[in-house]
Structure formats: C-alpha cells, structure tokens
C-alpha cells in the first residue's frame, strides 16, 4: 500500500471512494446521495489549507483509504484538528488499511505538527468496532449526544464525541 498526503488532484478518486463507502449502511454519516463534488472539494480545500490528510492506494493504484481533519478556523481553536473523518473502501476493510493510514496521520501530528494538541471526531454509538479502534489509537470518549443520529429506518441513536489530547 502507498500512503501520501492528500492533494487537490485526488478529488475524483476521493469522491468515488466516499460514494462506495457511503453505500454501506453506517459507513459514513452522509448517505450516498449526499456525497457530491462540492462536499469533497470543501473538505479537501480545508484539509490542504488548515489541516492534514492522507490517502492510501493499493497495489493497483486504486484509492482504498482517506483520512482528514482540519482546524475550525478561529484562533481559539488553532490547536485543534476537528471533523476527523476516515473512509476505507468496503472491499479493503479488515485488511489493516484504516490502522495504517490512521497511524501515519497520528505520527505526522506527533512529529511534524507540534501546534496541534487536540484531535476530535464523532462516532455512531452503534459502531462499537470503530469506537474500540479509536480508543486503541489513544482517543477517549468525552460524552454522548443522545438521539443525534437519525438512521435510514427512522430510529435514532447517539453520537459519541471522542478526542485525542497530546500528553
């Protein structure tokens, strides 16, 4: 697998990846019909200008993973990377892609981004595997937003805010 920082030219491949991931229930917060070029352009632009992002390609040069987070844009939050999102191709899940790309992201923060002391993400309460994964990377649960997520079947579930804080 090849890992590198995200560039604007990755937009078409990231858009395709997000459509594949969002087609799986619970794969992303957004539904497949909510994934569009404007959405991907927005987060890639914020990532490149005030954040950090990585992409992962398999041996066939297909994009199989992407991670990004960015600062909210206010001075008081300039030490925070927020809205962390990771997407792994459904066909590549369970193969270590998520861990490799996340570890690359975290190592870059630890070694190259001393200005960042906090990283935030939110996970669906039902996504126990993701929550345990984030905890294994040093994230802690900071609360619970009850009935924040509306599932496609009309039910509700909690969002779980999590953060990594530099020691």
DACOR-V475444 format. One record per helix or strand. SS is the DSSP state (alpha for helix, beta for strand). FROM is the first residue (numbers start at 1). TO is the last residue. If there is no record, write none. Layout:
{{SS,FROM,TO} {SS,FROM,TO}}
//
This chain:
{{beta,2,5} {alpha,8,22} {alpha,32,34} {alpha,37,50} {beta,51,57} {beta,63,70} {alpha,75,77} {beta,80,88} {alpha,90,92} {alpha,97,112} {beta,118,124} {alpha,128,136} {beta,140,141} {beta,145,150} {beta,156,165}}
//
